[in-house]
């Protein structure tokens, strides 16, 4: 059946866990591409043959349709459907790959091996260029990739208001600045022109805390033996396999993203 392979490709994507990647199905992907090529060749042949035949019979092409035209229509619609399936597959995987930069961290030159194994060569190249573009942008607007050591001493509200403000100002978003100004007045965090805010501009991390945390500490279980004396922001810890700890969210998130820890809820 026409477009069946395209359907299987999208189904393969949908079967994966949300936000996670299945290994790139290169074989099925190439089969869909080959089908697109075949549909295109069949379409061109039917259109050429049909038009030539109708001209020989002196029939108005705009008013008369024969089996060749309907056959061409089937190939055309199948080609469009396969194209949409291919684009959906590539686009949705690209969105997940973009999120890796925020979850795993831009400071990594390469993704963990277990993730790289699931990517095609073009996807690996895409991740590298996407991360480089973000790093270049952050450097240009004066935003560092790592939170400064003193930021742990300010409140979550202060941190979020500052991060939101500078992100909006960096993007020249007038509406975003108005929204920040409103929040600042309501919470009375500090003067927008204060030294604190100006200094914080160089210490914002856009890859941390994508959602405002409810609690700065979380309970986690270690999934893989990580050794003793692991240096965290406020202490050292022995992160043995299956051990449980109460850690700062900012310390634990990088390990959770790499599959070395899991957050315990409830």
C-alpha positions in Angstrom: 0.0 0.0 0.0 1.2 3.5 -0.9 2.6 5.6 2.0 2.6 2.5 4.3 6.3 2.9 5.0 5.8 6.6 6.0 3.1 5.5 8.4 5.5 3.0 10.0 8.2 5.7 10.3 5.9 8.0 12.2 4.6 5.1 14.3 8.2 4.3 15.3 8.6 7.8 16.5 5.3 7.8 18.4 6.1 4.5 20.2 9.1 6.2 22.0 8.8 7.8 25.4 8.0 11.5 25.3 11.2 13.6 25.4 13.3 10.5 24.7 14.8 9.3 21.5 14.6 5.9 19.8 17.7 4.9 17.7 17.5 6.6 14.3 15.7 4.2 12.0 18.0 4.7 9.0 16.8 1.6 7.1 13.1 2.6 7.2 13.9 6.3 6.7 15.8 5.5 3.5 12.9 3.2 2.3 10.5 6.2 2.6 13.0 8.4 0.7 13.2 5.8 -2.1 9.4 5.6 -2.3 9.3 9.3 -2.7 11.7 9.1 -5.6 9.7 6.3 -7.2 6.4 8.2 -6.8 8.0 11.3 -8.4 9.2 9.3 -11.4 5.8 7.6 -11.8 4.1 10.9 -11.5 6.3 12.6 -14.2 5.8 9.6 -16.5 2.0 9.6 -16.2 1.6 13.3 -16.6 3.8 13.3 -19.7 2.1 10.3 -21.2 -1.4 11.5 -20.4 -0.8 15.0 -21.8 0.8 13.7 -25.0 -2.1 11.2 -25.6 -4.8 13.8 -25.1 -3.0 16.2 -27.4 -2.9 13.5 -30.1 -6.6 13.0 -29.7 -7.2 16.7 -29.8 -8.9 16.7 -26.4 -8.9 19.7 -24.1 -6.6 18.7 -21.2 -8.4 21.2 -18.8 -11.8 19.6 -19.3 -11.0 15.9 -19.7 -9.6 13.5 -17.3 -8.6 9.8 -17.9 -7.1 7.0 -15.8 -3.6 8.4 -16.2 -4.6 11.6 -14.6 -6.1 9.9 -11.6 -3.1 7.6 -11.3 -0.9 10.7 -11.3 -3.0 12.2 -8.5 -2.6 9.0 -6.4 1.2 9.2 -6.8 1.1 13.0 -6.1 -0.8 12.5 -2.8 1.3 9.6 -1.8 4.4 11.7 -2.4 3.1 14.5 -0.3 2.1 12.2 2.5 5.5 10.5 2.6 7.2 13.9 2.6 5.1 15.0 5.6 6.0 11.8 7.4 9.7 12.3 6.8 9.5 16.0 8.0 7.5 15.0 11.1 10.1 12.4 12.0 13.1 14.7 11.5 11.4 17.7 13.1 10.3 16.0 16.3 13.7 14.3 16.8 15.4 17.7 16.2 13.3 19.3 19.0 14.4 16.6 21.4 18.0 17.1 20.3 17.7 20.8 21.0 16.5 20.1 24.5 19.6 18.0 25.2 21.6 21.2 25.2 19.4 22.5 28.0 19.1 19.3 30.0 22.6 17.9 29.7 24.4 21.3 29.5 26.2 23.3 26.8 29.5 22.8 28.6 29.7 19.2 27.2 31.6 19.0 24.0 29.8 15.7 23.2 26.7 14.0 24.3 26.9 10.9 26.4 27.7 7.8 24.4 24.3 6.2 25.1 22.6 9.2 23.5 25.1 9.5 20.6 24.4 5.9 19.6 20.8 6.8 18.9 21.6 9.7 16.5 22.3 9.8 12.8 25.5 11.6 11.7 23.5 14.6 10.6 21.8 14.8 14.0 25.1 14.8 15.8 26.3 17.6 13.5 23.0 19.5 14.2 23.5 19.2 18.0 27.0 20.5 17.8 26.0 23.5 15.6 22.9 24.2 17.7 25.0 24.2 20.9 27.7 26.4 19.3 25.1 28.9 18.2 23.7 29.2 21.7 27.1 29.6 23.2 28.0 32.3 20.7 24.7 34.1 21.5 25.2 33.9 25.2 28.8 35.2 24.9 27.6 38.1 22.7 25.0 39.3 25.2 27.2 38.7 28.2 25.4 35.6 29.7 27.7 32.9 31.2 26.9 29.2 31.0 27.4 28.6 34.7 25.7 30.2 37.7 28.1 32.2 39.9 29.0 30.9 43.3 27.2 33.6 45.2 23.8 33.0 43.6 22.9 30.2 46.0 22.5 32.9 48.7 19.7 34.8 47.0 16.1 33.7 47.0 14.4 31.7 44.2 12.1 34.6 43.5 15.1 37.0 43.1 16.9 34.6 40.9 13.9 34.1 38.6 13.1 37.7 38.3 16.6 38.5 37.4 16.9 35.7 34.9 13.6 36.6 33.3 14.5 40.3 33.1 17.9 39.8 31.4 16.6 37.2 29.0 13.9 39.6 27.9 16.3 42.6 27.7 18.8 40.5 25.7 16.1 39.7 23.2 14.9 43.4 23.1 11.4 42.3 24.0 9.5 45.4 25.2 6.5 43.4 26.4 8.8 41.1 28.3 10.5 44.1 30.0 7.1 45.5 31.0 6.2 42.1 32.5 9.4 42.0 34.5 8.9 45.6 35.7 5.4 44.7 36.9 6.8 41.6 38.8 9.6 43.7 40.3 7.2 46.3 41.7 4.9 43.7 43.1 7.6 41.6 44.8 9.8 44.5 45.7 12.8 42.4 45.0 15.3 45.3 44.3 15.8 48.4 42.2 16.3 47.4 38.5 19.3 49.7 38.4 20.9 48.2 41.5 24.5 46.9 41.6 23.2 43.4 42.4 21.3 43.2 39.1 24.1 44.6 37.1 26.6 42.1 38.5 24.2 39.2 38.1 24.1 39.8 34.3 27.4 38.0 34.0 26.2 35.0 36.0 22.9 34.0 34.5 22.6 30.4 33.4 20.0 29.8 30.7 20.5 26.1 30.8 19.4 25.6 34.5 16.0 25.5 36.1 13.8 25.6 32.9 10.8 25.4 35.3 10.7 27.3 38.6 11.5 24.7 41.3 9.0 24.2 44.2 11.8 23.3 46.5 15.6 23.9 46.2 16.3 20.4 47.6 15.2 17.0 46.2 15.5 13.4 47.2 17.4 11.2 44.7 18.6 7.7 44.2 21.9 6.9 42.6 21.6 4.5 39.7 25.3 4.0 39.0 28.3 3.9 41.2 29.9 7.4 41.0 32.6 7.0 43.6 33.5 8.8 46.9 34.2 12.4 47.7 32.1 13.8 44.9 32.3 17.6 45.3 28.9 19.3 45.3 28.1 23.0 45.8 27.8 22.8 49.6 29.4 19.5 50.6 31.1 16.3 49.4 29.1 13.1 49.0 29.7 9.4 48.5 27.5 8.5 45.6 27.4 4.7 45.8 24.9 2.8 43.6 21.4 2.6 45.1 22.2 5.1 47.8 19.7 7.9 48.5 20.5 11.5 49.1 18.9 14.8 49.8 20.7 17.2 47.4 20.3 20.7 46.0 18.3 20.5 42.8 21.0 22.4 40.9 23.6 19.7 41.9 21.4 16.8 41.1 19.9 17.9 37.8 23.0 17.3 35.7 23.3 13.7 37.0 19.5 13.1 36.5 19.8 14.3 32.9 22.7 11.8 32.3 20.8 8.9 33.7 23.1 8.6 36.8 20.3 9.5 39.3 16.6 9.5 39.5 14.4 11.9 41.5 12.2 10.3 44.2 8.8 11.8 44.5 5.9 11.2 46.7 
